[in-house]
Amino acid sequence: MGKRTGRLRRLPELECLFPGTLKEAVSLLSKHDGRARLIAGGTDLLLKMKYRDLTPRILIDLSGIEDLHALTYSREKGLVIGAMVTLAGVRDSSLVKKHCPILEETVGQMASEQVRNMGTMVGNLCNAVPSADSAPPLIALGASLKLVGPKSSRTVLVEDFFKGPGQTVLNPKEIVKEIQIPRGRGEKGTYIKHTLRREMDLAVVGVAVCLASNSKKDTCKDIRISLGAVAPVPMRAKRAEGVLRGKKFSEGLIEDAALAASEEAKPIEDIRASAEYRKEMVRVLTKRAIRSSIQQL
Ligand SMILES: Cc1cc2nc3c(=O)[nH]c(=O)nc-3n(C[C@H](O)[C@H](O)[C@H](O)COP(=O)(O)OP(=O)(O)OC[C@H]3O[C@@H](n4cnc5c(N)ncnc54)[C@H](O)[C@@H]3O)c2cc1C
């Protein structure tokens, strides 16, 4: 997905490696430094290879690593989504439906069933396009990624993971093991994606909101707003959050927060929409997403 320069060609001859453990995968990545690429579902990678945007000589297939297929929930760790859990696997999980329904709603707006059956949520983040649909809801949920390298591992917030279009903080010897979503404290959330076509289209704008209220449900205890496709990286609209946090919900404040989000967005103009249109859509969708999240409280 994204801007293409060449034409679609057959894949060249490749070596494919099939590690059985994450440790083995990390060591293969180090051994073949610069020549190898990790493959999960391949829905982004194989297309890039066919266009010769990427030309790895070796593929390290993560599908045989059992631990990476796990999706679990515990009170201490919250929801943990392994790197090989497919988009359909996330959508269909009863744990996701119960603890993070915003992710079910998000996957329902992504790609096609064939792509959802192959593509992973972690692959969607690692591909790092500004319109990646998984990013805004995960940022709004306060999610982190566990990165494992040859000598150590580290945890990075999804909101700090992206450096620019197609670029992340992941170093070439690291593998993303899992997405970690902290246990919620009653937050409710919504992801709204605006596309030009009804199906199978990238977001022109994506807005995710997660919020929590007091027990009377009339005051905003906490809120996170995240925007996709309106800046070089998926971003948080922190000024907009500040408009509502700690205040009584009111139509006027919702309008003010939505306006602040649209002012914070830094969209580009491209073939799919003007920057002005994107900013206006941020305002409209942020308002809708906040209202919908409040209705769920
Ligand atoms: C027809 C079509 C429609 C689509 N529609 C949408 C859409 O609506 N919304 C949307 O957001 N996306 C869409 N996509 C993009 C794509 O499906 C997703 O980005 C997908 O989730 C990528 O996951 P994957 O497992 O296929 O990744 P892969 O293609 O296997 O990998 C993608 C990149 O991530 C790296 N990688 C994978 N796993 C790891 C790991 N564990 N650690 C480190 N690096 C890793 C790979 O090396 C590669 O660079 C669409 C794609 C197609 C072909």
PDBQT file of the ligand as one rigid body, heavy atoms in Angstrom, charges set to zero:
ROOT
HETATM    1  C1  LIG A 301      -5.819  -5.263  -0.389  1.00  0.00    +0.000 C 
HETATM    2  C2  LIG A 301      -5.241  -4.685   0.896  1.00  0.00    +0.000 A 
HETATM    3  C3  LIG A 301      -6.050  -3.905   1.703  1.00  0.00    +0.000 A 
HETATM    4  C4  LIG A 301      -5.506  -3.347   2.878  1.00  0.00    +0.000 A 
HETATM    5  N1  LIG A 301      -6.318  -2.555   3.665  1.00  0.00    +0.000 NA
HETATM    6  C5  LIG A 301      -5.812  -1.995   4.775  1.00  0.00    +0.000 A 
HETATM    7  C6  LIG A 301      -6.632  -1.153   5.587  1.00  0.00    +0.000 A 
HETATM    8  O1  LIG A 301      -7.818  -0.932   5.341  1.00  0.00    +0.000 OA
HETATM    9  N2  LIG A 301      -6.047  -0.573   6.676  1.00  0.00    +0.000 N 
HETATM   10  C7  LIG A 301      -4.743  -0.777   7.025  1.00  0.00    +0.000 A 
HETATM   11  O2  LIG A 301      -4.289  -0.220   8.018  1.00  0.00    +0.000 OA
HETATM   12  N3  LIG A 301      -3.963  -1.608   6.279  1.00  0.00    +0.000 NA
HETATM   13  C8  LIG A 301      -4.456  -2.204   5.178  1.00  0.00    +0.000 A 
HETATM   14  N4  LIG A 301      -3.663  -3.036   4.416  1.00  0.00    +0.000 N 
HETATM   15  C9  LIG A 301      -2.237  -3.239   4.833  1.00  0.00    +0.000 C 
HETATM   16  C10 LIG A 301      -1.886  -4.606   5.505  1.00  0.00    +0.000 C 
HETATM   17  O3  LIG A 301      -2.800  -5.601   5.288  1.00  0.00    +0.000 OA
HETATM   18  C11 LIG A 301      -1.563  -4.466   6.963  1.00  0.00    +0.000 C 
HETATM   19  O4  LIG A 301      -0.584  -3.465   7.165  1.00  0.00    +0.000 OA
HETATM   20  C12 LIG A 301      -1.136  -5.814   7.616  1.00  0.00    +0.000 C 
HETATM   21  O5  LIG A 301      -1.687  -5.748   8.886  1.00  0.00    +0.000 OA
HETATM   22  C13 LIG A 301       0.369  -6.090   7.680  1.00  0.00    +0.000 C 
HETATM   23  O6  LIG A 301       0.603  -7.279   8.427  1.00  0.00    +0.000 OA
HETATM   24  P1  LIG A 301       1.414  -8.524   7.820  1.00  0.00    +0.000 P 
HETATM   25  O7  LIG A 301       1.419  -9.561   8.885  1.00  0.00    +0.000 OA
HETATM   26  O8  LIG A 301       0.903  -8.911   6.495  1.00  0.00    +0.000 OA
HETATM   27  O9  LIG A 301       2.857  -7.850   7.690  1.00  0.00    +0.000 OA
HETATM   28  P2  LIG A 301       4.053  -8.255   6.691  1.00  0.00    +0.000 P 
HETATM   29  O10 LIG A 301       3.710  -7.832   5.309  1.00  0.00    +0.000 OA
HETATM   30  O11 LIG A 301       4.479  -9.651   6.899  1.00  0.00    +0.000 OA
HETATM   31  O12 LIG A 301       5.173  -7.299   7.286  1.00  0.00    +0.000 OA
HETATM   32  C14 LIG A 301       5.049  -5.898   7.209  1.00  0.00    +0.000 C 
HETATM   33  C15 LIG A 301       6.368  -5.269   7.735  1.00  0.00    +0.000 C 
HETATM   34  O13 LIG A 301       6.501  -5.492   9.131  1.00  0.00    +0.000 OA
HETATM   35  C16 LIG A 301       7.695  -6.223   9.425  1.00  0.00    +0.000 C 
HETATM   36  N5  LIG A 301       7.334  -7.139  10.513  1.00  0.00    +0.000 N 
HETATM   37  C17 LIG A 301       6.302  -8.022  10.525  1.00  0.00    +0.000 A 
HETATM   38  N6  LIG A 301       6.236  -8.624  11.732  1.00  0.00    +0.000 NA
HETATM   39  C18 LIG A 301       7.247  -8.119  12.473  1.00  0.00    +0.000 A 
HETATM   40  C19 LIG A 301       7.702  -8.336  13.814  1.00  0.00    +0.000 A 
HETATM   41  N7  LIG A 301       7.094  -9.214  14.636  1.00  0.00    +0.000 N 
HETATM   42  N8  LIG A 301       8.758  -7.632  14.262  1.00  0.00    +0.000 NA
HETATM   43  C20 LIG A 301       9.378  -6.723  13.466  1.00  0.00    +0.000 A 
HETATM   44  N9  LIG A 301       8.999  -6.469  12.190  1.00  0.00    +0.000 NA
HETATM   45  C21 LIG A 301       7.947  -7.163  11.708  1.00  0.00    +0.000 A 
HETATM   46  C22 LIG A 301       8.080  -6.925   8.126  1.00  0.00    +0.000 C 
HETATM   47  O14 LIG A 301       9.474  -7.162   8.052  1.00  0.00    +0.000 OA
HETATM   48  C23 LIG A 301       7.616  -5.893   7.085  1.00  0.00    +0.000 C 
HETATM   49  O15 LIG A 301       8.587  -4.872   6.972  1.00  0.00    +0.000 OA
HETATM   50  C24 LIG A 301      -4.163  -3.602   3.247  1.00  0.00    +0.000 A 
HETATM   51  C25 LIG A 301      -3.370  -4.422   2.438  1.00  0.00    +0.000 A 
HETATM   52  C26 LIG A 301      -3.892  -4.961   1.273  1.00  0.00    +0.000 A 
HETATM   53  C27 LIG A 301      -3.018  -5.840   0.411  1.00  0.00    +0.000 C 
ENDROOT
TORSDOF 0
